[in-house]
Amino acid sequence: MSSAPARPANTLSLAPERMDWNLLRTFMFVVQARGVGRAAQALHLSQPAVSQALKRLEDAVGGMLLHRRNGEFRLTGLGEEIYAVARDMYGTMARIETAASQERDEVAGTLRLLVMSRIQSAAYDDFLADFHQRHPKIEFHIEVLPSADILDALSKRVPALGLCLCRKPVEALERRLFLRHHYAVVCGRRHPLFSRPRVGIEDLMDQNFVCFASDQIGDTLSPLTIFRDQQGFTGRIVGTSPHIEEVRRMVVAGIGLSFLPEHLIVQDVVNGELRRLPPNESVAEIDVFLAWHRQRKLSAVEMAYLAAFERFLARTPLAARAR
């Protein structure tokens, strides 16, 4: 009986349903690693398992794929053809995985954020841009409120996330540290101390102050009150506002001294609107948090934002977030 004619090396008659992708993937790793042992390490498999997969693939396609004797490593004609198929399928599988991942990330809806005023962070701006690109169907609804109002709303389970001052833990709320604001004493260009050549901390003792409405013992900005009391300042409180823009306006107008975040006064000092006063070091460090009610069920949109925000915190050092 005559033997069956050999199949030409460039003709692959294997039915698609018989093609095992895992075998093809293993073979591709063997070729790229130029050895079964190195492929096994890359795939986190044992060397016998890789050798067995290679043998099963050769049985499935009906021919030898590799010459591996006496240090030789060379693809046969059939091996070249199968390797090309494996690379094409690997690219296809990668595109399928990417498409599936994008579909999983296709979250739509409205994200409601309650935000304190004057949050300045280029790193957060970049985060928000990346988040929008990843979730283009999410719409943003952002309200600017005093921190005390944000904490009150979140405690009442208002469906929102908040970026605000939160000096001490609130029992009902979860929070993640976002920024650390350093506060300095300042006066405006119309204030008598602005043009004085030398100013010491003793010159501040009888000066009037403009304060935040939340600058009370136990409230979000109370470290500033504590500093004022510790230093023995005797001046009156001549202006209050829950909004930093209005506190700044009163300071520039010369109504009184105040405490403002260092990173927000840099340009005003350069422009001659404000002067930083002693002490040279920060008078208080006050933290900004992302907060939400721990017992309120979060929407898919909120969960996507939280997951992305926590990745942002993990990869961005605290000092870099305030730049």
Solvent accessible surface area in square Angstrom, and as a share of the most:
residue,aa,sasa,rsa
1,M,243,1.08
2,S,104,0.67
3,S,105,0.68
4,A,90,0.70
5,P,128,0.80
6,A,98,0.76
7,R,82,0.30
8,P,82,0.52
9,A,57,0.44
10,N,125,0.64
11,T,64,0.37
12,L,51,0.25
13,S,90,0.58
14,L,25,0.13
15,A,33,0.25
16,P,114,0.71
17,E,147,0.66
18,R,143,0.52
19,M,36,0.16
20,D,52,0.27
21,W,49,0.17
22,N,101,0.52
23,L,13,0.07
24,L,0,0.00
25,R,90,0.33
26,T,11,0.06
27,F,1,0.00
28,M,6,0.02
29,F,42,0.18
30,V,0,0.00
31,V,16,0.09
32,Q,104,0.46
33,A,25,0.20
34,R,135,0.49
35,G,14,0.13
36,V,10,0.06
37,G,27,0.26
38,R,142,0.52
39,A,0,0.00
40,A,6,0.04
41,Q,139,0.62
42,A,56,0.44
43,L,19,0.09
44,H,166,0.74
45,L,89,0.44
46,S,64,0.41
47,Q,101,0.45
48,P,99,0.62
49,A,41,0.32
50,V,0,0.00
51,S,42,0.27
52,Q,117,0.52
53,A,14,0.11
54,L,5,0.02
55,K,114,0.48
56,R,126,0.46
57,L,1,0.01
58,E,34,0.15
59,D,90,0.47
60,A,28,0.22
61,V,10,0.06
62,G,63,0.61
63,G,27,0.26
64,M,102,0.46
65,L,0,0.00
66,L,8,0.04
67,H,59,0.26
68,R,116,0.42
69,R,182,0.66
70,N,164,0.84
71,G,85,0.82
72,E,75,0.34
73,F,32,0.13
74,R,123,0.45
75,L,29,0.15
76,T,20,0.11
77,G,46,0.45
78,L,14,0.07
79,G,0,0.00
80,E,95,0.43
81,E,42,0.19
82,I,0,0.00
83,Y,31,0.12
84,A,39,0.31
85,V,44,0.25
86,A,0,0.00
87,R,126,0.46
88,D,101,0.52
89,M,58,0.26
90,Y,93,0.36
91,G,25,0.24
92,T,55,0.32
93,M,75,0.34
94,A,47,0.36
95,R,159,0.58
96,I,97,0.49
97,E,121,0.54
98,T,72,0.42
99,A,58,0.45
100,A,42,0.33
101,S,34,0.22
102,Q,115,0.51
103,E,125,0.56
104,R,171,0.62
105,D,31,0.16
106,E,77,0.35
107,V,25,0.15
108,A,65,0.51
109,G,32,0.31
110,T,80,0.47
111,L,0,0.00
112,R,73,0.27
113,L,1,0.00
114,L,1,0.00
115,V,19,0.11
116,M,22,0.10
117,S,19,0.13
118,R,86,0.31
119,I,37,0.19
120,Q,84,0.37
121,S,4,0.03
122,A,56,0.43
123,A,22,0.17
124,Y,20,0.08
125,D,87,0.45
126,D,91,0.47
127,F,5,0.02
128,L,46,0.23
129,A,52,0.40
130,D,78,0.40
131,F,5,0.02
132,H,90,0.40
133,Q,140,0.62
134,R,125,0.45
135,H,9,0.04
136,P,78,0.49
137,K,114,0.48
138,I,5,0.02
139,E,118,0.53
140,F,68,0.28
141,H,92,0.41
142,I,83,0.42
143,E,46,0.21
144,V,86,0.50
145,L,55,0.27
146,P,29,0.18
147,S,11,0.07
148,A,42,0.33
149,D,71,0.37
150,I,0,0.00
151,L,23,0.12
152,D,71,0.37
153,A,19,0.15
154,L,1,0.00
155,S,45,0.29
156,K,140,0.60
157,R,120,0.44
158,V,37,0.21
159,P,84,0.53
160,A,0,0.00
161,L,0,0.00
162,G,0,0.00
163,L,1,0.01
164,C,0,0.00
165,L,8,0.04
166,C,1,0.01
167,R,92,0.34
168,K,114,0.48
169,P,102,0.64
170,V,48,0.27
171,E,162,0.73
172,A,31,0.24
173,L,8,0.04
174,E,51,0.23
175,R,64,0.23
176,R,80,0.29
177,L,53,0.27
178,F,0,0.00
179,L,0,0.00
180,R,81,0.30
181,H,2,0.01
182,H,62,0.28
183,Y,5,0.02
184,A,0,0.00
185,V,0,0.00
186,V,0,0.00
187,C,0,0.00
188,G,0,0.00
189,R,102,0.37
190,R,140,0.51
191,H,14,0.06
192,P,100,0.63
193,L,1,0.00
194,F,51,0.21
195,S,96,0.62
196,R,101,0.37
197,P,122,0.77
198,R,214,0.78
199,V,22,0.12
200,G,21,0.20
201,I,52,0.26
202,E,116,0.52
203,D,37,0.19
204,L,0,0.00
205,M,56,0.25
206,D,100,0.52
207,Q,38,0.17
208,N,48,0.25
209,F,1,0.00
210,V,0,0.00
211,C,6,0.03
212,F,13,0.05
213,A,50,0.39
214,S,20,0.13
215,D,3,0.02
216,Q,106,0.47
217,I,120,0.61
218,G,38,0.37
219,D,48,0.25
220,T,10,0.06
221,L,6,0.03
222,S,1,0.00
223,P,31,0.20
224,L,1,0.00
225,T,13,0.07
226,I,71,0.36
227,F,22,0.09
228,R,29,0.10
229,D,94,0.49
230,Q,137,0.61
231,Q,61,0.27
232,G,40,0.38
233,F,25,0.10
234,T,106,0.62
235,G,23,0.22
236,R,161,0.59
237,I,78,0.39
238,V,49,0.28
239,G,12,0.11
240,T,79,0.46
241,S,13,0.08
242,P,64,0.41
243,H,71,0.32
244,I,17,0.09
245,E,63,0.28
246,E,65,0.29
247,V,0,0.00
248,R,68,0.25
249,R,144,0.52
250,M,38,0.17
251,V,0,0.00
252,V,17,0.10
253,A,48,0.37
254,G,21,0.20
255,I,81,0.41
256,G,1,0.01
257,L,0,0.00
258,S,1,0.01
259,F,2,0.01
260,L,5,0.03
261,P,2,0.01
262,E,42,0.19
263,H,38,0.17
264,L,17,0.09
265,I,6,0.03
266,V,92,0.53
267,Q,110,0.49
268,D,17,0.09
269,V,62,0.35
270,V,109,0.63
271,N,93,0.47
272,G,28,0.27
273,E,44,0.20
274,L,3,0.01
275,R,58,0.21
276,R,83,0.30
277,L,3,0.02
278,P,29,0.18
279,P,22,0.14
280,N,138,0.71
281,E,117,0.52
282,S,36,0.24
283,V,18,0.10
284,A,12,0.09
285,E,100,0.45
286,I,4,0.02
287,D,31,0.16
288,V,0,0.00
289,F,19,0.08
290,L,0,0.00
291,A,0,0.00
292,W,19,0.07
293,H,8,0.04
294,R,115,0.42
295,Q,123,0.55
296,R,35,0.13
297,K,187,0.79
298,L,33,0.16
299,S,53,0.34
300,A,66,0.52
301,V,6,0.04
302,E,8,0.04
303,M,116,0.52
304,A,17,0.13
305,Y,0,0.00
306,L,15,0.07
307,A,45,0.35
308,A,9,0.07
309,F,0,0.00
310,E,67,0.30
311,R,122,0.45
312,F,4,0.02
313,L,24,0.12
314,A,93,0.72
315,R,145,0.53
316,T,19,0.11
317,P,93,0.58
318,L,48,0.24
319,A,71,0.55
320,A,26,0.20
321,R,21,0.08
322,A,26,0.20
323,R,181,0.66
